[in-house]
Amino acid sequence: MTETAADRQRFCIDLHVHSRHSTRPSQWVLQRMGCPESFTAPRTIYDTARALGMGLVTITDHNTIAGALEIAHLPGAFVSEEITTYFPEDRCKLHVLAYDITEAQHADIQRVRGDVFELVPYLRAQGIVHVLAHPLFAVNGKLTAEHFEQALLLFNVLELNGSRDEGQNRALRRIVGGLGREDVERLACKHGIAPFGDTPWEKALVAGSDDHSSLGIARMHTSFPGPATVNTLLRGLAAGEGLVQGEAATPWNMAHNLCGIAYQFYKSRAGRLPESHLCLRYANALLDPRARRPRGFGHRLRALADRARLAAFSLAADKNSTSAMLLAEAGRVIRADAAMLDAARGRNASAKPEDSWRRFVSRVADRMLARFAGRTLAAVQRADIFGLLHEVAQAGSLYAMLSPFLISCGLFASERAFARQCLEAFGHAPARHKPGGLKMAHFTDTFAEVNGVARTIQQQIALAEKHGKDMTVVTCGAGLEADDLGPGAARFAPIGSFQLPEYPEIALHYPPFLKLLAWCAEQDFDCILTATPGPMGLAGLAIARILKIPVHGTYHTAFPEYVRMFTEDPAMEDTAWRYMRWFYGSMDTIYAPSRSTAQDLAQRGIGAERIVVHPRGVDAERFRPDRQGAFFRDLGLERQFKLLYVGRVSREKSLDVLAEAFRLVHAHRPDARLVVVGDGPYLEEMRAATADLPVVFTGYLSGEALAQAYAGSDLFVFPSATDTFGNVVLEAQASGLPVVVTSAGGPREAMQPGRTGLVVEPGDPAALAMSVLDLMLDRQRLADMAVLARKHAAQTSFDQAFLRTWDIYASTVRGEADTTPTFQPGPPSGPRPGPVRPDAGGPAGQQARAA
């Protein structure tokens, strides 16, 4: 085809821009401030658009042409408006862009715009070229796929919107590109609406920025062939000759615009501000491009006066007030960043303004969050109720600072969800998802530490990679100076930490919330799973609610019981339970590792219908009876009877009970040895308590050494009454060890009482010692239990348990409740505690070791 002169000659236009005459904002935060939708003067729009290469300029204010009339006399300008119209049955809003209209037509439009089925025939009859703006954006939250289908029959030109999500625009392209005659006929029959035109399945797409703050004029625009005249534009719009150019928005663009509008509103109300202040200069550069950098002698005089005012304020202000802290932190952030400092000094910056502003707000918010979090936790530790209330009240300023970003992320998340819904309604599968697939973020406060929760999560990540499951652990790690966002694990550098006195080796790390939110929004997860109720768990809960995706929680650790043991204060335990009820009560689904844990949660007021008991497994290849090796031979313990404990060495594991029980055992059986594998805050105290007994402390073991420690022992003892499951109980049985556990908590569900071990009352050293002695005296029974223990533990591999758990995750997220084994309240499982005789025999002890 031969290229014509008209093809070579093209012009551009931003088909959707707002001026200060758009006075009713749709964003709740601006409405609450009493702030108009835009502060941009019509002439500023004209000048900016022309400077950006727009051949024609128009203004599309909401239901008014006042802004367009102000520039109508200028070259290349014409009158347009954005019409708010409604579906009559439920008042669902649509926005329609009408171009090159007269004042009389504008008056007629105001009379008929209450009903889209009256407005559209009027526009057609008048020959007014019109476009459906942002077709997949629910203006007042009422838009459904049914409304969108009707809109496709009413409008033949649709807008790709510059202030909306690229995913929304991409979905619109796919739907429009896949429309055929049969689709339109089906929709016409379904809704009783006659389509318009000879080929109503062929839709034209155009673009506009939908700018409200002057910060994004021409961000998206449309080019047309031919000379830059209004007639050429109208013909091109009707003929579908437009070429969409530019890029769609991100949540950060929208947040930047909201901040810009709010800042311009603040300046209009605040009177003269100290323009020489570094923070104001930076805000002017990024949020108010209308602001001119003042120069001259008068400016220098005002700057001197400003410095005097600021100095007086600094002397009189409370340094601990929120405003003073906020201003101080903002100044430090700007001074520490060369690019921000250049922007404040009026120099051109290479970064996009919205990215610079997000980085600035994120850093200031991180510093403020670290202050508030540290003071709040310190107040909790001191039981300072008034101090706690004071910090919580002051933290409201942090929410105000972040609210534009939170609102924008939430809005974009809703739009993505609706776009996917419309894609599915038109037979298009979401581009990213595989059939039955799931993309999950697993938030945890512990990952690199040595504890059962961290080990479980590390194993899950390895299995997810092995089986092709899309799971990413999200954590905030100590010692990180920069974020480490590798495959399978995203570790963010903390903005602050709080040391737990009772757990000196564990610290709570505060995550960089806005950075974390941005990363999650970009990853587009289907679900967030929280493993811990600490700062990362709270961040995961908040982010899931902002992004409007399901949030699930795993109850790994009985924190309230730990609080009771550490503080010996029932009131503190009750407070901990109140927090746990709130945290896990906020989850869509709660995963419990055992029925007893699920029962406890239900009895504490967490809805049983939302609790799911997930399967557990063990690496039966790694932990086997034949892995004895030389571990105990090197320690000189090859011939002694070895009682083994593996786990955290801490008081909440009831190791004081174990020490007292072993003293009783050793008095009757001097050949007994207690082997303690692990580390923790109770280690030195336990050493002192057992200094006169043959107790071996190996420290933390892993890999082959741990497997040999299990396989080379004779009996596993786990006295804890607070564990929700106890992985080590399964590992011990897989290694051919009978186990002795308590009747409290989850470990008793990991064994078969009387067959693979014994169950005793918690906190009773005599009962524990009696059970151990009973098995030591009956070696045949011990050998029989060893065989059954191996057989029982090897039934469910770690891989099988993970894949079954993943299926539960996927079915729960998809809402397939019938496939999800939800918890049914009832009496705790398991028999009454106490030594129980086996109900089945087995081969000899030598055969057990070879099993």
Residue pairs with C-beta under 8 A, 6 or more apart in sequence:
6 225
6 226
6 227
7 225
9 225
9 226
9 227
10 223
10 224
10 225
10 226
10 243
11 54
11 55
11 56
11 223
11 224
11 226
11 227
11 228
11 232
11 233
12 53
12 54
12 55
12 218
12 221
12 222
12 223
12 245
13 54
13 55
13 56
13 57
13 58
13 221
13 222
13 223
13 224
13 233
14 49
14 54
14 57
14 208
14 209
14 211
14 217
14 218
14 220
14 221
15 58
15 60
15 97
15 99
15 131
15 159
15 206
15 207
15 208
15 221
15 222
16 60
16 82
16 97
16 133
16 159
16 161
16 162
16 208
16 209
16 210
16 211
17 45
17 49
17 58
17 59
17 60
17 208
17 209
17 210
17 211
17 217
18 37
18 38
18 40
18 59
18 60
18 61
18 62
18 67
18 82
18 210
18 211
18 212
19 38
19 40
19 41
19 42
19 45
19 59
19 61
19 67
19 70
20 36
20 38
20 39
20 40
20 41
20 42
20 67
21 38
21 42
21 59
21 61
21 64
21 66
21 67
22 36
22 37
22 38
22 61
22 62
22 64
22 67
22 82
22 212
23 36
23 37
23 62
24 36
24 37
24 62
25 31
25 35
25 36
25 37
25 261
26 37
26 139
26 140
27 258
27 407
28 407
29 258
29 262
29 403
29 404
29 407
30 36
30 37
30 258
30 261
30 262
30 265
33 262
33 265
35 261
35 262
35 265
36 261
36 265
37 62
37 212
37 261
38 212
38 213
38 261
39 213
39 214
39 261
39 264
39 265
39 268
40 211
40 212
40 213
40 214
40 290
41 290
42 59
42 67
42 68
42 70
42 71
43 70
43 71
44 214
44 290
45 57
45 59
45 67
45 71
45 214
45 217
46 57
46 71
46 74
46 77
48 214
48 217
48 218
48 289
49 57
49 217
49 218
50 57
50 76
52 217
52 218
53 218
54 76
54 218
54 221
55 76
55 228
56 76
56 77
56 78
56 228
56 229
56 230
56 233
57 71
57 74
57 76
57 77
58 68
58 77
58 78
58 79
58 80
58 99
59 67
59 68
59 71
59 80
60 68
60 80
60 81
60 82
60 97
60 208
61 67
61 68
61 81
61 82
62 81
62 82
62 84
62 95
63 81
63 82
63 83
63 84
63 110
63 113
64 81
65 79
65 80
65 81
65 101
65 103
65 106
68 77
68 78
68 79
68 80
68 81
69 79
69 103
71 77
72 78
72 79
76 228
78 99
78 100
78 230
79 100
79 101
79 102
79 103
79 106
80 97
80 98
80 99
80 100
80 101
81 97
81 98
81 101
81 106
81 109
82 95
82 96
82 97
82 98
82 133
83 95
83 96
83 97
83 98
83 109
83 113
83 119
84 93
84 94
84 95
84 113
84 139
85 93
85 94
85 95
85 96
85 113
85 114
85 115
85 116
85 119
86 92
86 93
86 94
86 113
86 114
86 115
86 116
87 94
87 116
87 147
87 150
88 114
88 115
88 116
88 117
90 142
91 140
91 142
92 138
92 140
92 142
92 143
92 144
92 147
93 139
93 140
93 142
93 143
94 116
94 132
94 133
94 139
94 147
94 151
95 132
95 133
95 134
95 139
96 116
96 119
96 123
96 130
96 131
96 132
96 133
96 155
97 130
97 131
97 132
97 133
97 159
97 208
98 105
98 109
98 123
98 128
98 129
98 130
99 128
99 129
99 130
99 131
99 233
99 234
99 237
100 128
100 129
100 230
100 234
101 109
101 128
105 126
105 128
108 122
108 126
109 119
109 122
109 123
112 118
112 119
112 122
113 119
116 154
117 154
120 130
120 154
120 155
123 130
124 196
129 157
129 234
129 237
129 238
130 155
130 157
131 155
131 157
131 158
131 159
131 206
131 237
132 151
132 154
132 155
132 157
132 158
132 159
133 159
133 161
133 208
133 210
134 159
134 161
134 163
134 164
134 168
134 210
135 148
135 151
135 155
135 158
135 159
135 172
136 143
136 148
136 164
136 168
136 171
136 172
136 415
136 418
136 419
136 422
137 143
137 161
137 164
137 168
137 415
138 414
138 415
138 418
143 418
145 421
145 422
145 425
146 191
148 422
148 425
149 187
149 190
149 191
149 425
150 187
150 191
150 193
152 179
152 184
152 187
152 203
153 184
153 187
153 188
153 191
153 193
153 194
153 195
153 196
153 200
154 193
154 196
155 203
156 196
156 197
156 200
156 202
156 203
156 204
157 203
157 204
157 205
157 206
157 237
157 238
157 240
158 172
158 176
158 203
158 204
158 205
158 206
159 205
159 206
159 207
159 208
160 169
160 172
160 173
160 205
160 206
160 207
160 220
160 244
160 248
161 168
161 169
161 207
161 208
161 210
161 220
161 248
162 207
162 208
162 209
162 210
162 211
162 216
162 219
162 220
162 221
162 246
162 247
162 248
162 249
163 209
163 210
163 211
163 212
163 216
163 219
163 249
163 253
163 254
163 257
164 210
164 248
164 249
164 415
165 248
165 249
165 250
165 251
165 412
165 415
165 416
165 419
166 247
166 248
166 249
166 250
167 415
167 416
167 419
168 248
168 415
168 416
168 418
168 419
169 248
170 419
170 431
171 419
171 420
171 422
171 423
171 428
172 205
172 419
173 205
174 423
174 428
175 422
175 423
175 426
175 428
176 203
176 205
178 426
178 427
178 428
179 201
179 202
179 203
180 201
181 201
183 201
183 426
184 195
184 200
184 201
187 193
187 195
188 194
188 195
195 201
202 240
203 240
204 237
204 239
204 240
204 242
205 240
205 242
205 244
206 222
206 237
206 242
206 244
207 220
207 221
207 222
207 242
207 244
207 245
207 246
208 220
208 221
208 222
209 216
209 217
209 218
209 219
209 220
209 221
209 246
211 217
211 219
211 257
212 257
212 261
213 256
213 257
213 260
213 261
213 264
214 260
214 289
214 290
215 256
215 257
215 260
215 287
215 289
215 353
215 354
216 249
216 253
216 257
218 246
219 246
219 247
219 249
219 253
220 244
220 245
220 246
220 247
220 248
221 245
221 246
222 242
222 243
222 244
222 245
223 242
223 243
223 245
224 232
224 233
224 236
224 237
224 241
224 242
224 243
225 236
225 241
226 232
226 236
235 241
236 242
250 354
250 412
251 405
251 408
251 409
251 411
251 412
251 518
251 521
252 354
252 355
252 357
252 358
252 405
252 408
252 518
253 354
254 404
254 408
254 411
254 412
255 354
255 357
255 358
255 404
255 405
255 407
255 408
256 286
256 287
256 353
256 354
256 357
256 358
258 404
258 407
258 408
259 287
259 357
259 361
259 404
260 286
260 287
260 288
262 404
263 283
263 287
263 288
264 287
264 288
264 290
267 273
267 288
273 280
274 280
274 306
274 309
274 310
275 281
275 284
275 294
275 299
275 302
275 303
275 306
276 302
276 303
276 306
276 307
277 306
277 310
278 331
278 334
278 335
278 344
279 327
279 330
279 331
279 334
281 344
281 345
281 346
282 334
282 340
282 343
282 344
282 360
284 291
284 293
285 291
285 343
285 344
285 346
286 343
286 353
286 356
286 357
286 360
287 357
293 346
294 302
317 323
317 324
318 324
319 325
322 394
322 397
323 397
325 368
325 371
326 364
326 368
326 397
326 401
329 364
329 367
329 368
330 360
330 364
332 367
333 340
333 360
333 363
333 364
333 367
334 340
334 341
334 344
334 360
335 341
337 359
337 360
337 363
339 349
339 350
339 351
339 356
340 356
340 359
340 360
342 348
342 349
343 349
343 356
349 356
351 359
358 405
358 514
358 518
361 401
361 402
361 405
361 514
362 512
362 514
362 515
362 518
364 401
365 398
365 401
365 402
365 513
365 514
366 495
366 510
366 512
366 513
366 514
366 515
367 495
368 397
368 398
368 401
369 398
369 495
369 496
369 510
369 513
370 495
370 496
370 510
372 391
372 394
372 395
372 398
373 496
373 498
373 510
373 535
374 496
374 498
375 387
375 391
376 388
376 391
376 392
376 395
377 498
377 508
378 384
378 387
378 498
379 385
379 387
379 388
379 390
379 391
380 388
381 501
399 406
402 513
402 514
405 514
405 517
406 517
406 546
409 517
409 521
409 546
409 547
410 546
410 547
410 548
412 521
413 521
413 546
413 547
413 548
413 549
414 548
416 524
417 548
420 430
423 429
423 430
424 430
429 435
432 439
432 524
433 439
433 526
436 810
437 470
437 810
438 469
438 470
438 526
438 527
438 806
438 809
438 810
438 813
439 470
439 523
439 524
439 525
439 526
439 527
440 469
440 470
440 471
440 472
440 525
440 526
440 527
440 528
440 529
440 809
441 471
441 472
441 474
441 520
441 523
441 525
441 527
441 528
441 529
441 540
442 457
442 460
442 461
442 471
442 472
442 473
442 474
442 529
442 531
443 474
443 475
443 528
443 529
443 530
443 531
443 532
443 536
443 537
443 539
443 540
444 453
444 454
444 457
444 473
444 474
444 475
444 530
444 531
444 532
444 536
444 537
445 475
445 476
445 508
445 509
445 531
445 532
445 534
445 535
445 536
445 537
446 453
446 454
446 457
446 475
446 506
446 531
446 532
447 454
447 457
447 458
447 473
447 475
447 477
447 489
447 491
448 454
448 475
448 477
448 478
449 505
449 506
450 648
450 678
450 679
450 700
451 648
452 556
452 647
452 648
452 723
452 726
452 727
452 728
453 531
453 532
453 556
453 557
455 727
456 556
456 727
457 473
457 531
459 619
459 798
459 802
460 471
460 802
461 471
461 473
461 488
461 489
463 469
463 798
463 799
463 802
464 470
464 471
464 488
464 802
464 806
465 487
465 488
466 799
467 799
467 802
467 803
467 806
469 806
471 488
472 488
472 489
472 490
472 523
473 488
473 489
473 490
474 489
474 490
474 492
474 516
474 520
474 536
474 540
475 489
475 490
475 491
475 492
475 536
476 491
476 492
476 493
476 494
476 509
476 510
476 511
476 535
476 536
477 484
477 491
477 492
477 493
477 494
477 509
478 494
478 497
478 507
478 509
480 491
480 492
480 493
480 494
481 493
482 493
483 490
483 491
483 492
483 493
483 515
484 490
484 491
485 491
485 519
490 519
492 511
492 512
492 515
492 516
493 512
494 509
494 510
494 511
494 512
495 510
495 511
495 512
496 509
496 510
497 507
497 508
497 509
497 510
498 507
498 508
498 510
499 507
500 506
500 507
500 508
502 562
502 566
502 681
503 681
504 681
505 680
505 681
508 534
508 535
509 535
509 536
510 535
511 535
511 536
511 539
513 539
513 542
516 539
516 543
517 543
517 546
517 547
520 528
520 543
520 547
521 547
525 547
525 549
526 549
526 550
526 813
527 544
527 549
527 550
527 551
527 552
527 809
527 813
528 540
528 541
528 543
528 544
528 549
528 550
528 551
528 552
529 540
529 551
529 552
529 553
529 554
529 809
530 536
530 537
530 540
530 541
530 551
530 552
530 553
530 554
530 587
531 537
531 553
531 554
531 556
532 556
532 557
533 553
533 559
533 579
533 580
533 583
533 584
537 553
537 583
538 583
540 551
541 551
541 553
541 583
541 586
541 587
544 550
544 551
545 551
550 588
550 589
550 812
550 813
551 586
551 587
551 588
552 587
552 588
552 589
552 590
552 591
552 809
552 812
553 583
553 584
553 587
553 589
553 590
553 591
554 590
554 591
554 592
554 593
554 614
555 584
555 590
555 591
555 592
555 593
555 597
555 601
555 724
556 593
556 724
557 724
558 597
558 600
558 722
558 723
558 724
558 745
559 576
559 580
560 573
560 576
560 577
560 580
561 573
561 652
561 721
561 722
562 652
562 722
563 572
563 573
563 575
563 576
564 570
564 572
564 573
564 576
565 651
565 652
565 722
566 651
566 652
567 573
577 604
580 604
581 604
581 605
581 606
584 590
584 601
584 606
585 605
585 606
585 607
587 610
588 610
588 812
589 610
589 611
589 612
589 812
590 601
590 606
590 610
590 611
590 612
591 611
591 612
591 613
591 614
591 805
591 808
592 598
592 601
592 611
592 612
592 613
592 614
592 724
592 823
593 613
593 614
593 616
593 724
593 725
593 746
594 613
594 724
594 725
594 745
594 746
594 749
594 750
595 613
595 749
595 823
595 828
595 829
596 744
596 745
596 746
596 748
596 749
596 828
596 829
596 830
597 724
597 725
597 745
597 746
598 608
598 611
598 613
598 823
599 823
599 825
599 826
599 827
599 828
601 611
602 608
602 611
602 823
602 825
608 822
608 823
608 824
608 825
609 822
610 822
611 822
611 823
612 808
612 812
612 820
612 821
612 822
612 823
613 821
613 823
614 804
614 805
614 808
615 796
615 800
615 801
615 804
615 805
616 725
616 727
616 730
616 750
616 796
616 801
617 730
617 796
617 797
617 798
617 799
617 800
617 801
617 802
618 727
618 730
618 731
618 733
618 734
618 793
618 794
618 796
618 797
618 798
619 731
619 734
619 797
619 798
620 734
620 793
620 794
620 797
620 798
622 707
623 707
623 710
623 711
623 731
623 732
623 734
623 735
623 793
624 707
624 711
624 734
624 735
624 736
624 790
625 711
625 735
625 736
625 786
625 790
625 848
625 849
625 850
625 851
626 711
626 849
626 850
627 704
627 707
627 708
627 710
627 711
627 735
628 708
628 711
628 712
628 849
629 704
629 707
629 708
629 711
629 712
630 708
631 705
631 708
631 709
631 712
632 638
632 642
632 708
632 709
632 712
632 713
635 696
637 673
637 675
637 696
638 712
640 671
640 672
640 673
640 694
641 669
641 671
641 672
641 673
641 714
641 715
641 776
642 672
642 673
642 674
642 675
642 712
642 713
642 714
642 715
643 662
643 665
643 672
643 673
643 674
643 675
643 713
643 714
643 715
643 716
643 717
643 772
644 675
644 677
644 709
644 710
644 713
644 714
644 715
644 716
644 717
644 732
644 737
645 655
645 658
645 674
645 675
645 676
645 677
645 678
645 716
645 717
645 718
645 719
646 677
646 678
646 701
646 706
646 709
646 710
646 716
646 728
646 731
646 732
647 653
647 677
647 678
647 718
647 720
647 726
647 728
648 678
648 679
648 680
649 655
649 676
649 678
649 679
649 680
649 681
649 682
649 683
649 686
649 697
650 680
650 681
650 682
651 681
651 682
652 720
652 722
653 682
653 719
653 720
653 722
653 723
654 719
654 720
654 721
654 722
654 742
654 762
654 763
655 676
655 682
655 686
655 719
656 682
656 686
656 689
657 719
657 762
657 763
657 764
657 765
657 768
658 674
658 717
658 719
658 768
659 686
659 689
659 690
659 693
659 695
660 765
661 717
661 719
661 765
661 766
661 768
661 769
661 772
662 672
662 674
662 690
662 693
662 695
662 769
663 690
663 693
664 765
664 766
664 769
665 672
665 769
665 772
665 773
665 776
666 672
666 693
666 694
668 773
669 773
669 776
672 694
672 772
672 776
673 694
673 695
673 696
674 690
674 693
674 694
674 695
674 696
675 695
675 696
675 698
675 709
675 713
676 686
676 695
676 696
676 697
676 698
677 698
677 699
677 700
677 701
677 706
677 709
678 699
678 700
679 699
679 700
683 697
686 695
686 697
687 695
687 697
698 709
701 709
707 735
710 716
710 731
710 732
710 734
710 735
710 737
711 735
711 736
713 732
713 735
713 737
714 737
714 776
714 782
715 737
715 738
715 739
715 740
715 772
715 775
715 776
715 782
716 728
716 729
716 732
716 733
716 737
716 738
716 739
716 740
716 757
717 739
717 740
717 768
717 772
718 726
718 728
718 729
718 732
718 739
718 740
718 741
718 742
718 747
719 742
719 762
719 768
720 726
720 742
720 745
720 747
721 742
721 744
721 745
721 762
721 763
722 744
722 745
723 745
723 746
723 747
724 745
724 746
725 745
725 746
725 747
725 749
725 750
726 741
726 745
726 746
726 747
726 750
729 739
729 741
729 747
729 750
729 751
730 750
730 793
731 793
732 739
732 789
733 739
733 750
733 751
733 756
733 757
733 789
733 790
733 792
733 793
734 789
734 790
734 793
734 794
735 790
736 786
736 787
736 789
736 790
736 848
736 849
736 851
737 786
737 789
738 756
738 757
738 758
738 775
738 782
738 785
738 786
738 789
739 747
739 751
739 756
739 757
739 758
739 789
740 757
740 758
740 759
740 760
740 768
740 771
740 772
740 775
741 747
741 748
741 750
741 751
741 757
741 758
741 759
741 760
742 748
742 759
742 760
742 761
742 762
742 763
742 833
743 759
743 760
743 761
743 762
743 830
743 832
743 833
744 762
745 762
748 759
748 830
749 829
749 830
751 757
751 759
751 789
751 792
752 788
752 792
753 759
753 830
753 831
753 836
754 831
754 836
754 837
754 838
754 839
755 785
755 788
755 792
755 838
755 839
755 840
756 785
756 788
756 789
756 792
756 793
757 785
757 789
758 771
758 774
758 775
758 834
758 835
758 836
759 830
759 831
759 833
759 834
759 836
760 767
760 768
760 770
760 771
760 833
760 834
760 835
761 767
761 833
761 834
767 833
767 834
770 835
771 835
774 835
775 781
775 782
775 785
776 782
779 845
780 844
780 845
781 837
781 838
782 845
783 842
783 843
783 844
783 845
783 846
783 847
783 848
784 838
784 840
784 841
784 842
784 843
784 848
785 838
785 842
786 845
786 848
786 849
786 851
787 842
787 843
787 847
787 848
787 851
788 838
788 840
788 842
790 848
790 851
791 851
807 819
808 819
808 820
808 821
811 817
811 819
811 820
812 820
842 848
843 851
